[in-house]
């Protein structure tokens, strides 16, 4: 019974890490695109040095 609980924790941990990495990558891409003006909004709290257009 304990082995199954350990396996479930490991599987959930893998999904957590994958989601965290994907979220960080998507966040960095959105910050980059917003700061270059490719997408029509900026994220001022993430890039305070970039002035909105």
N, CA, C and O atoms as a Tinker XYZ file with bonds, in Angstrom:
   212  protein
     1  N      0.819000   -1.199000    0.000000    73     2
     2  CA     0.000000    0.000000    0.000000    64     1     3
     3  C      0.861000    1.260000    0.000000    63     2     4     5
     4  O      0.525000    2.238000   -0.669000    81     3
     5  N      1.943000    1.247000    0.728000    73     3     6
     6  CA     2.811000    2.423000    0.773000    64     5     7
     7  C      3.511000    2.642000   -0.567000    63     6     8     9
     8  O      3.781000    3.783000   -0.941000    81     7
     9  N      3.806000    1.567000   -1.289000    73     7    10
    10  CA     4.484000    1.707000   -2.578000    64     9    11
    11  C      3.593000    2.450000   -3.571000    63    10    12    13
    12  O      4.075000    3.286000   -4.336000    81    11
    13  N      2.290000    2.146000   -3.562000    73    11    14
    14  CA     1.383000    2.834000   -4.486000    64    13    15
    15  C      1.271000    4.314000   -4.138000    63    14    16    17
    16  O      1.206000    5.152000   -5.037000    81    15
    17  N      1.246000    4.643000   -2.869000    73    15    18
    18  CA     1.171000    6.048000   -2.466000    64    17    19
    19  C      2.449000    6.784000   -2.908000    63    18    20    21
    20  O      2.384000    7.934000   -3.344000    81    19
    21  N      3.592000    6.128000   -2.797000    73    19    22
    22  CA     4.843000    6.736000   -3.240000    64    21    23
    23  C      4.867000    6.949000   -4.740000    63    22    24    25
    24  O      5.373000    7.963000   -5.221000    81    23
    25  N      4.323000    6.000000   -5.477000    73    23    26
    26  CA     4.283000    6.143000   -6.931000    64    25    27
    27  C      3.387000    7.304000   -7.333000    63    26    28    29
    28  O      3.734000    8.064000   -8.237000    81    27
    29  N      2.249000    7.453000   -6.684000    73    27    30
    30  CA     1.336000    8.531000   -7.018000    64    29    31
    31  C      1.984000    9.891000   -6.737000    63    30    32    33
    32  O      1.842000   10.828000   -7.523000    81    31
    33  N      2.688000    9.986000   -5.623000    73    31    34
    34  CA     3.378000   11.232000   -5.304000    64    33    35
    35  C      4.428000   11.576000   -6.345000    63    34    36    37
    36  O      4.582000   12.741000   -6.710000    81    35
    37  N      5.147000   10.581000   -6.824000    73    35    38
    38  CA     6.176000   10.831000   -7.837000    64    37    39
    39  C      5.551000   11.262000   -9.160000    63    38    40    41
    40  O      6.064000   12.160000   -9.827000    81    39
    41  N      4.444000   10.625000   -9.540000    73    39    42
    42  CA     3.767000   10.993000  -10.788000    64    41    43
    43  C      3.240000   12.427000  -10.698000    63    42    44    45
    44  O      3.388000   13.203000  -11.643000    81    43
    45  N      2.630000   12.778000   -9.568000    73    43    46
    46  CA     2.133000   14.139000   -9.398000    64    45    47
    47  C      3.280000   15.147000   -9.385000    63    46    48    49
    48  O      3.144000   16.248000   -9.918000    81    47
    49  N      4.393000   14.781000   -8.787000    73    47    50
    50  CA     5.560000   15.666000   -8.760000    64    49    51
    51  C      6.092000   15.912000  -10.175000    63    50    52    53
    52  O      6.488000   17.030000  -10.503000    81    51
    53  N      6.102000   14.862000  -11.020000    73    51    54
    54  CA     6.544000   15.034000  -12.405000    64    53    55
    55  C      5.629000   16.006000  -13.147000    63    54    56    57
    56  O      6.112000   16.870000  -13.880000    81    55
    57  N      4.305000   15.873000  -12.964000    73    55    58
    58  CA     3.380000   16.792000  -13.614000    64    57    59
    59  C      3.569000   18.216000  -13.097000    63    58    60    61
    60  O      3.464000   19.171000  -13.866000    81    59
    61  N      3.845000   18.368000  -11.806000    73    59    62
    62  CA     4.093000   19.689000  -11.231000    64    61    63
    63  C      5.326000   20.328000  -11.856000    63    62    64    65
    64  O      5.287000   21.499000  -12.234000    81    63
    65  N      6.414000   19.582000  -11.970000    73    63    66
    66  CA     7.656000   20.115000  -12.531000    64    65    67
    67  C      7.466000   20.461000  -14.004000    63    66    68    69
    68  O      7.918000   21.516000  -14.451000    81    67
    69  N      6.810000   19.596000  -14.759000    73    67    70
    70  CA     6.579000   19.872000  -16.184000    64    69    71
    71  C      5.719000   21.117000  -16.333000    63    70    72    73
    72  O      6.022000   21.968000  -17.169000    81    71
    73  N      4.661000   21.248000  -15.550000    73    71    74
    74  CA     3.811000   22.434000  -15.621000    64    73    75
    75  C      4.552000   23.690000  -15.223000    63    74    76    77
    76  O      4.351000   24.745000  -15.825000    81    75
    77  N      5.419000   23.594000  -14.203000    73    75    78
    78  CA     6.211000   24.744000  -13.776000    64    77    79
    79  C      7.155000   25.193000  -14.877000    63    78    80    81
    80  O      7.261000   26.389000  -15.148000    81    79
    81  N      7.838000   24.262000  -15.509000    73    79    82
    82  CA     8.777000   24.601000  -16.582000    64    81    83
    83  C      8.033000   25.211000  -17.763000    63    82    84    85
    84  O      8.472000   26.221000  -18.312000    81    83
    85  N      6.920000   24.618000  -18.157000    73    83    86
    86  CA     6.136000   25.156000  -19.272000    64    85    87
    87  C      5.624000   26.557000  -18.933000    63    86    88    89
    88  O      5.650000   27.447000  -19.783000    81    87
    89  N      5.163000   26.757000  -17.705000    73    87    90
    90  CA     4.679000   28.072000  -17.289000    64    89    91
    91  C      5.772000   29.126000  -17.305000    63    90    92    93
    92  O      5.537000   30.257000  -17.730000    81    91
    93  N      6.962000   28.770000  -16.848000    73    91    94
    94  CA     8.079000   29.719000  -16.856000    64    93    95
    95  C      8.464000   30.077000  -18.285000    63    94    96    97
    96  O      8.697000   31.246000  -18.591000    81    95
    97  N      8.532000   29.082000  -19.159000    73    95    98
    98  CA     8.899000   29.342000  -20.563000    64    97    99
    99  C      7.852000   30.227000  -21.233000    63    98   100   101
   100  O      8.210000   31.185000  -21.918000    81    99
   101  N      6.572000   29.927000  -21.052000    73    99   102
   102  CA     5.520000   30.734000  -21.663000    64   101   103
   103  C      5.539000   32.146000  -21.089000    63   102   104   105
   104  O      5.350000   33.115000  -21.825000    81   103
   105  N      5.764000   32.273000  -19.787000    73   103   106
   106  CA     5.853000   33.596000  -19.176000    64   105   107
   107  C      7.003000   34.418000  -19.740000    63   106   108   109
   108  O      6.839000   35.606000  -20.022000    81   107
   109  N      8.156000   33.798000  -19.905000    73   107   110
   110  CA     9.305000   34.524000  -20.464000    64   109   111
   111  C      9.057000   34.929000  -21.917000    63   110   112   113
   112  O      9.449000   36.017000  -22.339000    81   111
   113  N      8.410000   34.057000  -22.674000    73   111   114
   114  CA     8.093000   34.388000  -24.067000    64   113   115
   115  C      7.120000   35.566000  -24.116000    63   114   116   117
   116  O      7.299000   36.475000  -24.927000    81   115
   117  N      6.097000   35.563000  -23.263000    73   115   118
   118  CA     5.142000   36.673000  -23.253000    64   117   119
   119  C      5.810000   37.982000  -22.828000    63   118   120   121
   120  O      5.511000   39.037000  -23.388000    81   119
   121  N      6.699000   37.925000  -21.858000    73   119   122
   122  CA     7.414000   39.133000  -21.436000    64   121   123
   123  C      8.283000   39.654000  -22.575000    63   122   124   125
   124  O      8.329000   40.860000  -22.820000    81   123
   125  N      8.974000   38.751000  -23.272000    73   123   126
   126  CA     9.813000   39.171000  -24.395000    64   125   127
   127  C      8.974000   39.786000  -25.516000    63   126   128   129
   128  O      9.318000   40.846000  -26.041000    81   127
   129  N      7.879000   39.123000  -25.882000    73   127   130
   130  CA     7.046000   39.639000  -26.967000    64   129   131
   131  C      6.403000   40.969000  -26.582000    63   130   132   133
   132  O      6.266000   41.856000  -27.425000    81   131
   133  N      6.012000   41.114000  -25.328000    73   131   134
   134  CA     5.425000   42.373000  -24.884000    64   133   135
   135  C      6.427000   43.502000  -24.858000    63   134   136   137
   136  O      6.084000   44.642000  -25.170000    81   135
   137  N      7.666000   43.206000  -24.490000    73   135   138
   138  CA     8.674000   44.255000  -24.423000    64   137   139
   139  C      9.151000   44.685000  -25.812000    63   138   140   141
   140  O      9.597000   45.819000  -25.986000    81   139
   141  N      9.063000   43.801000  -26.790000    73   139   142
   142  CA     9.460000   44.150000  -28.162000    64   141   143
   143  C      8.322000   44.764000  -28.962000    63   142   144   145
   144  O      8.537000   45.211000  -30.088000    81   143
   145  N      7.116000   44.797000  -28.406000    73   143   146
   146  CA     5.978000   45.390000  -29.096000    64   145   147
   147  C      5.329000   44.480000  -30.113000    63   146   148   149
   148  O      4.530000   44.940000  -30.928000    81   147
   149  N      5.649000   43.212000  -30.086000    73   147   150
   150  CA     5.057000   42.275000  -31.047000    64   149   151
   151  C      3.609000   41.988000  -30.675000    63   150   152   153
   152  O      2.753000   41.875000  -31.552000    81   151
   153  N      3.332000   41.871000  -29.389000    73   151   154
   154  CA     1.953000   41.728000  -28.940000    64   153   155
   155  C      1.526000   43.063000  -28.328000    63   154   156   157
   156  O      2.362000   43.783000  -27.783000    81   155
   157  N      0.243000   43.402000  -28.411000    73   155   158
   158  CA    -0.185000   44.772000  -28.101000    64   157   159
   159  C     -0.333000   45.116000  -26.627000    63   158   160   161
   160  O     -1.019000   46.086000  -26.303000    81   159
   161  N      0.273000   44.372000  -25.731000    73   159   162
   162  CA     0.224000   44.750000  -24.326000    64   161   163
   163  C      1.592000   44.553000  -23.700000    63   162   164   165
   164  O      2.417000   43.794000  -24.210000    81   163
   165  N      1.824000   45.233000  -22.604000    73   163   166
   166  CA     3.087000   45.070000  -21.888000    64   165   167
   167  C      2.790000   44.649000  -20.459000    63   166   168   169
   168  O      1.667000   44.791000  -19.974000    81   167
   169  N      3.788000   44.143000  -19.809000    73   167   170
   170  CA     3.656000   43.683000  -18.432000    64   169   171
   171  C      4.575000   44.565000  -17.591000    63   170   172   173
   172  O      5.742000   44.223000  -17.400000    81   171
   173  N      4.073000   45.694000  -17.085000    73   171   174
   174  CA     4.962000   46.656000  -16.439000    64   173   175
   175  C      5.577000   46.161000  -15.137000    63   174   176   177
   176  O      6.689000   46.567000  -14.798000    81   175
   177  N      4.889000   45.298000  -14.398000    73   175   178
   178  CA     5.482000   44.816000  -13.150000    64   177   179
   179  C      6.591000   43.803000  -13.404000    63   178   180   181
   180  O      7.420000   43.571000  -12.524000    81   179
   181  N      6.624000   43.190000  -14.597000    73   179   182
   182  CA     7.683000   42.237000  -14.920000    64   181   183
   183  C      8.850000   42.939000  -15.606000    63   182   184   185
   184  O      9.998000   42.524000  -15.445000    81   183
   185  N      8.573000   43.997000  -16.370000    73   183   186
   186  CA     9.613000   44.738000  -17.087000    64   185   187
   187  C      9.446000   46.218000  -16.803000    63   186   188   189
   188  O      8.951000   46.944000  -17.665000    81   187
   189  N      9.834000   46.689000  -15.643000    73   187   190
   190  CA     9.595000   48.097000  -15.320000    64   189   191
   191  C     10.430000   49.075000  -16.148000    63   190   192   193
   192  O     10.078000   50.251000  -16.242000    81   191
   193  N     11.515000   48.618000  -16.743000    73   191   194
   194  CA    12.366000   49.510000  -17.525000    64   193   195
   195  C     11.780000   49.776000  -18.904000    63   194   196   197
   196  O     12.174000   50.744000  -19.555000    81   195
   197  N     10.856000   48.949000  -19.368000    73   195   198
   198  CA    10.278000   49.096000  -20.692000    64   197   199
   199  C      9.092000   50.028000  -20.576000    63   198   200   201
   200  O      8.183000   49.790000  -19.781000    81   199
   201  N      9.097000   51.090000  -21.369000    73   199   202
   202  CA     7.989000   52.049000  -21.372000    64   201   203
   203  C      6.912000   51.569000  -22.328000    63   202   204   205
   204  O      7.237000   51.161000  -23.444000    81   203
   205  N      5.638000   51.601000  -21.939000    73   203   206
   206  CA     4.572000   51.198000  -22.862000    64   205   207
   207  C      4.467000   52.155000  -24.039000    63   206   208   209
   208  O      4.708000   53.355000  -23.913000    81   207
   209  N      4.106000   51.599000  -25.172000    73   207   210
   210  CA     4.025000   52.392000  -26.405000    64   209   211
   211  C      2.707000   53.116000  -26.481000    63   210   212
   212  O      2.452000   53.835000  -27.447000    81   211
